[in-house]
Amino acid sequence: MPDMSASASLAMTQLATLAKEVDEDKVTPGVLGFIVFAVMALAVWGLMKSMNRHMSKVDFKEAPDPKAETGVSEDAATKG
């Protein structure tokens, strides 16, 4: 199995040179912005999962309209 520390140190040296090329006057979200975004995404995922669980428990049956059963419409009832 190859030594992972050598490849990790090579990657770190390449990333360090990229960090030096970044304009220091430029503002970027960085790691903190990513962490906040990831936490918000996980929170939304959890809320959606909870909402789906709660909505699946709802058993909604609409009561029939009593006027529809008698056959009398509103127009006939108000005119006559």
N, C-alpha and C positions, 0 to 999 in steps of 0.2 A: 504494500500500500504506500503511495507516495506521501512524502512529508508535507502536511498541510501548512505548516508554519512558514515554509519558504514561499509558497504561493500567496499566503496572507500578507507576508511582509512586502512582497512585490506589489500586490494590490494597494497596500497602504502607501508605498512610495509613489505610485502613479497617482493616487488620489491626492497626496500632499502637493504634487506639482500642479494638479488642477485647481487646488484651493488657492495657490499663489496667483493664478491667472485671473481669479475673480476680482472684479472691481470692488474695492473696499468702500466706495461711496454708494454702492447700490444696496438697497434694502431687499432682502428675500425672506420668505416665511421660515425657512430652515427646518430644523428637526422639531422644534416646538410647534410650528404650524402643522406639520404632518401628524404629530401626536394628537393635537386638538381635533383635527379633521377625522382621524381614525376613531377617536373616542366618540365623536358625534355620529359617525357612521354606524358604529356598534350600538349606540343608544337608539338610533332610528330603527335599526334592524330588530332590536329587542322589543321596541314598542309595537312594530308591525306584527311580530310574532305573537305578542300578547293580545293585540287587537283581534287577530284572526282566531285565536283560541277563544276569546270571549264571544265573538260574533258567531262562532259555530255552536255555542251553547244556547243561543237565542232561538226559541221556537215560536215564531210569529204566525198566528192564524187570524186572518181578517174576519170580523163578524159580518155576516150577510146584511145587506141593507134592507130594513123592514119594509120600506116603500116599494122595493123591487118585487117582493114576494106577493104583495096584494094586487099588483098589476095596475095600481093607480099612479099616474104620473103627476108631477107638481102642476103642470098646466091644466089638467082636467080638474084637479082639486081646487084651484084658485078660481076657475071660470064657473064652476057649477055650484 
